[in-house]
């Protein structure tokens, strides 16, 4: 009969590469660039009357990138707190 190895249960959980701290920080940085791009597009649509009808696209870019930044930041904070207090 095979016995269970108790030490394997106490190992650190394996985090996929796309959810590592480095990948999350790179994603936050890239989404910040998208947010700035959306903001500059919003400023352009407000200054140019010909493009005033296209203001929803930069707003969508800013909202989507902002939501991604907030969700990844919350994930990193939770991971830091869990690692810090265990």
N, C-alpha and C positions, 0 to 999 in steps of 0.2 A: 504494500500500500504506500502511496506517495503522501508525504506530509507537506503541509503548507509552510512556506517560508515566511515567518512573521516579520522579518526585516524588510521584505519587499513592500509591505504595506505602509511603512513609515518613510519611504523615499519621497522626494519632492515630486509634485505632479509635472508631467511633461507638457510644456507649452508649445504649441505649433509655431513654426518660424514666423508665420504671418501675424501672430499675436504676441510676438516678443516685444520687449521694451524699445529696441532699436527700430523695429518696423512701425510701432505705434508713434514714436517721435517723428519719424520721417513722414508718416501719413499726416500728422498734425501740422508739420511744416508745409507740406504740399497743399493741404486744405487752407492754410493761412494765405498762401499765394493765390489760391482760387478766390478766397474771400476778398482780398485786395483787388483782384481783377474784376470781380463783380461790383465792388464799390466804385472803381474807376468807370465802369460801364454805366452805373447808375448816375454818376455825376455827369457823364457825357449825355445821357438821355435827358437829363434835366436842363442842360445848357443849350442843347440843339433842339429846336422845335420840330425839325423833320423826323427826329428819332423819338419823340415824346411817347409814342404808342408802344415802344418796345421796352418800357421800364420794368415789365414783369420778368423778363429773362435775367437781368442782373440781380433782381431781388430773389429769384429762385436760386441762383448760384450762391448768393450770400447766405440764404437760409439753409440750404442743403449742406454747405461746407461748415456753417456754424453748428448745425446739429451734429455733424460728424466729429467736429473738434470737441464739443461738450461730451459726447458719449465716450470717446476714447480717453479723454481726460478723467472722467469718472471711473472708467475701467482701470486706468493706471493708479488712481488714488486708492481705489478699493484693494488692488493688488499690493500696493505699498503698505497699507494699513494691516492687511492680513499677514504680510511677511514680517512686519515690525512687531506685532503683538503676539506672535506664536512662538 
